[in-house]
């Protein structure tokens, strides 16, 4: 695989609280996601370096974007975060590589800057115990 930039994402979609897929990539300005694994230290006293075992896999994400209250846009997706307790399929696709997970979004914080921007930074975590896998 060739080295590539992060330009031109094909998909950034999140289900709304009713389970309908909403393509919100136009509202997302940047994002951070991680697929960490837990680690257990199993080093015996006979070792001079660490021995470790890999444990559970996880996924976390923060979607940062611009407030958009049009139908099917990001506000329609995230405005129910505080009033519903549903996992939302979150799909990211870049360069033909797709990562889809069931995610619980835990907050919908809006920020109005001194200059007038109205933005959000929505954090989410893996909900269903399925190992995050690129396809």
DAWO-V147842 format. One record per residue. N is the residue number from 0. SS is DSSP state (~ for helix, > for strand, _ for the rest). PHI is phi in whole degrees, 0 to 359 (NA if undefined). BURIAL is b if it has 16 or more other ideal C-beta (glycine too) atoms within 10 Angstrom, else e. Layout:
BEGIN
[[N/SS/PHI/BURIAL] [N/SS/PHI/BURIAL]]
END
This chain:
BEGIN
[[0/_/NA/e] [1/_/278/e] [2/_/290/e] [3/_/218/e] [4/_/276/e] [5/_/264/e] [6/_/277/e] [7/_/71/e] [8/_/297/e] [9/_/281/e] [10/>/220/e] [11/>/215/b] [12/>/232/b] [13/>/220/b] [14/>/293/b] [15/_/281/b] [16/_/293/b] [17/_/270/e] [18/_/90/e] [19/_/273/e] [20/>/293/b] [21/>/235/b] [22/>/280/e] [23/_/242/b] [24/_/299/b] [25/_/289/e] [26/_/271/b] [27/>/273/b] [28/>/265/e] [29/>/196/e] [30/>/209/b] [31/>/228/e] [32/>/216/b] [33/>/217/e] [34/_/232/b] [35/_/283/e] [36/>/240/e] [37/>/290/e] [38/>/226/e] [39/>/249/e] [40/>/281/e] [41/_/237/e] [42/_/290/e] [43/_/277/e] [44/_/290/e] [45/_/274/e] [46/_/252/e] [47/_/248/e] [48/_/216/e] [49/_/292/e] [50/_/245/e] [51/>/221/e] [52/>/243/e] [53/>/282/e] [54/>/245/e] [55/>/297/e] [56/>/270/e] [57/_/214/b] [58/_/212/b] [59/>/219/b] [60/>/210/b] [61/>/228/b] [62/>/260/b] [63/>/252/e] [64/>/198/b] [65/>/256/e] [66/_/304/b] [67/_/214/b] [68/_/259/e] [69/_/291/e] [70/_/302/e] [71/_/78/e] [72/_/266/b] [73/~/301/b] [74/~/296/b] [75/~/298/b] [76/~/285/b] [77/~/266/b] [78/_/296/e] [79/_/263/b] [80/_/302/b] [81/_/283/e] [82/_/247/e] [83/_/231/e] [84/_/234/e] [85/_/239/e] [86/_/284/b] [87/>/234/b] [88/>/296/e] [89/>/240/b] [90/>/238/b] [91/>/241/b] [92/>/226/b] [93/>/218/b] [94/_/55/e] [95/_/77/e] [96/>/256/e] [97/>/242/e] [98/>/234/b] [99/>/238/b] [100/>/218/b] [101/>/271/b] [102/>/233/b] [103/>/261/e] [104/>/272/b] [105/_/253/e] [106/_/196/e] [107/_/226/b] [108/_/279/e] [109/>/255/e] [110/>/228/e] [111/>/251/e] [112/_/284/e] [113/_/304/e] [114/_/279/e] [115/_/111/e] [116/_/298/e] [117/>/242/e] [118/>/231/e] [119/>/224/b] [120/>/217/b] [121/>/266/b] [122/>/271/b] [123/>/217/b] [124/>/224/e] [125/>/302/b] [126/_/246/b] [127/_/244/e] [128/_/79/e] [129/_/274/e] [130/_/297/e] [131/_/299/b] [132/_/223/e] [133/>/287/e] [134/_/230/e]]
END
